[in-house]
């Protein structure tokens, strides 16, 4: 079995791949192969990456997707897109692959957002439109459809852009990841990075955090997170006994998603998460424990996190700097978002699960009191829509009562329900329906 991994982007894609003697590149391929049970010879992942030949490069430093790689027709993206020189170079690289390689399933690792965040007028719709055009061109060059060419997005990394640009790209990534017909996922979130590979004061002995470029450790962290998502996208090709196969095709790769935020006092939220293949939270580092990255915005203003503690395996308690504003929305790392610690560093400062993956809130935020469903963690095959049926009104739950043992039916099959709850405002209520 042979699979392709195409890496595209600008300077930080290059740094991730090439720093420390191409350490990130090698680690990325090896980790994907390990997770899939590939031996690297008979079964292997082939890297598609180039930056030295401008006519066939997949990464170009200091270039924006919109306006350079892709150009809006007549200056209005609603009229469509045309291919710029950088995009054409990527297509040249793909077109130059041997015919047998072009037939192989191909994951696209999208590390390309920095320059576009500078555009404060960028909208989610504009960015999504551009990426859909890119995918159409790339998949056409490969002669493949969406089902064998997943896009794996490295979430918009901290960069000297605008908050509006950052938010538009993150929302666009999440929209495409939720669209099963497009076939994409967030491959790595990068708010917990140092971004200190720049020497602004001319003194090599000092470190300036939060610049433009990630260092080698940032790059390795990103590569290893991305490898998990790429391997899960390639789950149908995993060898028996491999980590992906043993996990049923669903390894930890997304990190814990915040699904509910419940106020428990004037300035306190209980935040519940849905884990993805993890067993709970890792211990909080001091900066994560002081609430870095958390904010609530509402009609009454904005408050920021001041203290975080772990309540249990899927619940956090977060205190804020003031009373929660009415109609507030919870965010984590909104806008630029780097989780800067007291000493300026970023690595380690996220709330992580026990697999080392950072927590996340959807880019548009989560309204306090709202519960969201989690996104699918494995690729789905688009199906033909069915005719909607009339929704069935669920039965009214019974009043709280003591635990009971219930039995129904006389056949050979048994349905066993093991229920657990957090004790809050009385017993939980359950409604069970069989065949509707």
N, C-alpha and C positions, 0 to 999 in steps of 0.2 A: 504494500500500500504506500502510495506517495501523495502527500498533501503539500499545498503551497501556502506560504505566509508572506503576504505583501505588506511592507512597512512604508508608510507615506507620511509626509509632514514637512516641517521646517527645522530650525536649528536644534530644538530640544529633542526631536526625533533622532537627529544625527548624534547628539551627545549621549542619548540613551543607548544607541547602538555601538558607538565607537570609543567611548571613554575607556581608559585603562586597557588599551590594547584590544578593543572590540569585546570587552568582557560582557557587556549587556547583550550584544548580539548572540554570542555563544550561549549564554545562560538562558536566553529566551527560547531558542530552538531546543536546547537540551531538556529544559523543563517541560515544554509541550510534549516532546517525545516520551519523557519519563511518565508523565501522567497518562498518556495513551498506551503505554507499554510497547512503544516502538524501539527497535534495536539500533536505529540510525543507519542501517545498511539496507536490509531487505524492506524494512518499513521505516520511512523517514519523512521529515518535514523539510521541504526545500525553501530556502529564503529567497524572496524577490525584493531586492533593495539595491539602490545605486544612488550615489550623489556626485561622483567625479565626472561623469559624462553628462554635460548639460542637455544633450539631445535625447538621453534615455534615463534621466535621474528620476527617482521616486521621492526624493527629499531635496528641497531647495531652501537654503537659509534665508530668513528675513522676507518671506513672501506670504501674501494674504490669499486665502482661497477665493474670496470675492473681490474681483477687480484685477487679479493677476492670473491665478489658475483658471478661473472662470470669469467671463465678462458678460454683464447683462446686455441683451439686445437693445440697441438704441438708448442705453442708459437706464432702461426700465426692466427690472428682472421679471416683472409680470408678463413681459413679451417673450421671455425665454432666455437662453444662455448660449454663449459661444465658447469655444475652447481656446484658452490662452496657451502660451508656450510651455509653461510648467506642466499643465495637464496633458498637453500633447506629448511631452517627454515621457510621462508616466505611461501613456498609451503606447508609445513606441517601445518601451521596455517590455510591456505585456505582449505586444504583437511580435516581438522578437523571440519569444519563448518557443522552444521546440513544440511541435504539434501535440506530442504526448503530454507535455507539461501543461499546456493550455487546457487540456481536458480534466486535469486533476482538481478536486475541490480546493478552493482558494479563500482563505480568511484575509480580510483587509484590516490591518491594525492602523487605526486613524489617530495619528498623533499630530493634529493640525488645527490649532485654534488661536495661537498667540496673537499674531498680527490682526486677526479679525476682531479681537476684543477691543481694539482701539476705536472701533466704529460705534459711537454711542447711539447712532440711529439704526443700527442693525436690529432686525426683528427676527423672531423665531420663524415666521413664515418664509422670510427671505432665505435664511440659512438652510432650512429644510428643503426648499425648492432647489438650491444649489447642490446639496448633497444628493438629492434624487437624480439630478441631471448627471452628476459625476458617476453615480452607480450605474445608470443606464449606459454611459459610454464605456465604463470599465467592464461591466458584465458582457456588453456586446463584443468587446475586443477578445474576451476569453471564450465567447460562444457558450456562456453558461447563464443559468437563471439565478434568482435570489436564493433558492433553496440550497445551493452548493457554494455560495459566495457570501458568507456572513460578514457584516461590518462590525468591528469591535472598536468602540470609541474609548480613547483615553480622555476622561472627563476634563473639560476646559481647565487648564492648569493656571495657577496664579501667575499673572503677567501684568506689566504696566499698561493695562487697557482701561476700559471704562466699566463701571458696574453693570451698565445696561448691556454692553457687549457680552460680558461674561454670562449674565443671566439668560440672554437670548440663545446663546450657544448651548448652555446646559439644558434649557427647556427643549431645544430642538433635538438634542441627543436623546433625551428621554421620550420625546414623541416618536421618534423613529424606532427606538428600542421597544416601544409598546405596540408597534405596527407589525404583526406577524408576517404580513405579506412582504415587508421590506427586509426582514431578517437582520436584526442588529441587537447589540447589547452594550452596556457600559462595561468596558474591560478593566479599567483601573481608575480609581479616584485619587487625586494628587494634591489635596489641600494640605496634607501633612508632609510637606517638603521644605528643605532649607532654601533652595533657589539661591545659592551663594557662589556660583561659578563666575563671578565678575569681580574685578579688582578696581573699584571706583576711586579709592583714595591713593592708589599707587603704592600701597604698602602690602606686600605679599604676606606679611605676618598677621594681618588682621583679616577678618571675614565680614563681608557686608551681606546680610541676609535679605531675602525678598527682592532680588534683582530681576534679571531677565532669563537667566540660564540655570538649569539644574546642574548639580554636581554629580560625580560618578555614583555616589550612594543613592541619591534621588533616582537616578536612572535605573540602577539595579532594582530598587524597590518597585518602581513602576513596571519594569520588565517582568518581574516575578508575579506581580498581580495580574498583568495582562495575560501571562501564560496560562493562568487558571481559566480565564474566560475563553481563550482560544481553544484550549483543550475541551472545555465543555461544549463549545460549538461543534467540535469534531467528535463528539461522543459516539455517533453511529459507527465510527471507524476504530474505536478503542478495542484493544486486544483483551481477551478473557484474562481475568486476574489483575489487570491494570488498576491503578487508583480510580480512574474514571468509571471503569466497568464495575468495580466493587461498590462504588457509590450509586450505582443505578443510573449513571449519566448526569448526576447532580452533585458536583463537588462544591465546596465553599469557594465562591468567586465574586459574589456581589456585595458582601458585607451586610450588616444589620440595617434594615430599613425601618425608619420611624413610621409607625402606622396609627398611633393615637397619642394625643397629648391631653391630659386631664388636669384641670386646676384643682389644687387641694388647699389653697390658701391664697392670700392676697398677691404673693409673689412667687409661688411654687407651682411647678408642673410635675406630674408623674408621666413619664414618657415610656410607652411600650413599643417594642420593636419586634419585627419578624426576622429571625435568623435564617441565613441561607447556608445550610450545611455545617454550621458552627454549633458549639455546645453552650455558649454563653459569652459573657464579657471577659476580656483580659483586665488585669489590674490597671487602674488609671494612673497615668503619670501626673506630676504636680500641676502641669498646665492644663491638662484635660480636666483635672479635679477642680480647678478654679473657673471652669465654665467657658474657656476660650472657644469662640466660634458660634455660640448659641445666641439667638436674638428673637424677640417677639416684637412685631410691628403691628400697630393698629391705629385707630382714629385718635387715640390719646398720646401717640408718640411711639418711641422705641425704647425697650429695655434690653439689657444684655445679660448673659449668664454670669453668675458670680460664684457658684459652687455646684458641683455635680457629685453624686454618690450613687453607687450601685445598690438597688433594692433587692433584686433577685436576678435570675438568669436572663430575663428579658425586660427588665424595668429599671429605669433611671429616675432619680429624684433631682430636679434642677431648680436651683434658686436663682432669681433674677435681681437686677440692681434696683428695681422698683416694682410698684404694683403693675400687674399684667393689664395692658390696655384693653378696653372693650373691643370685642370682635377681633381679637389679635390673631396673627398668623405666625407660626413657629418656623424659623429658618436655622440652617447650620451652614456656616461658611458662605453667606450670601455675597454676591458680587465678586470682588477680588478674592476674598475668602481665605487667604493663607492663614493657617492656625499658628500665628506668631506667639512664641513663648516669651517669658519674662526676659530671657537672654537673647531673643531674636530668632532662635532656631525654630524649626517647624516639625522635623521628624519626631515621631513618638507622641505628638500633642493631640492626636485625635482620640476619640473614644473608639477602641478597637474590640473586635470579637476575639475569641481564643485562637483564631487562625491568622491574626495580624491584619485583618481587613477593617477599614474605617467605617463608622456609622454614617448614614446619609438620610437626609430629608429631601423629598422631591423638590426640584428646582423652583417650582411655583410656590413652595411653602405648604404648610399643613395648618388648616384652621383649628384653633383650640376647640376641643370637643368633637372634632370630626374623626371618623375612622376610615382609613383607606385600605383597599385590598392590595396585596403585593402583586408585582408584575410577574409574568411567567419566567421561570428560571431556566427552562430548556426551550429550544426552538420548537415552534409549532408549525404544522403544515396548514396553509390556508384552506378553508373549506367553503363550499357553496352555501351562502346564507339560506336559512330555512325560514318558512313563513312563521312569523311570531304567533305564539299561542297566548290565550288569555291567562294572565297570571292568576295563580291560585292563592287565595288569602290564607295564610297560615293560621292554625288554631290558636286561640288565646291561651297563653301559658297558665297553668294552675297556680294557685296561691302557694307561697313557700310552705314546705312541709319537711318532716324528717326524712332522711335517706330511706329509700324503699327498694326492694327487689321486685322486679316486674318480669313476667313471663307471658309469652303470647305464641300461639300456633302449636301445631303438633307434628310438624314435618322434621326431617333429619337435619336441617340447616339451622345454625345458630348465629345470631348477631349479638356481639358483645360490645357494650359501650363502657369505656372507662373514662369517667369525667372528673376533671379537676377544676378548681376555681380559686380565685383570691377572695377572701372574706371581706366584703365591703358592701354596706347598705343591705345586708340580708343575703340569703342564699341566691345563687344564680338560678335562672329559669331555663329549662330546656324544652324544645319542641322537636320530636323525632317523627319523621315521615318515611314510610316505606312505599315504593311505587307511587310517589306523589303525596 
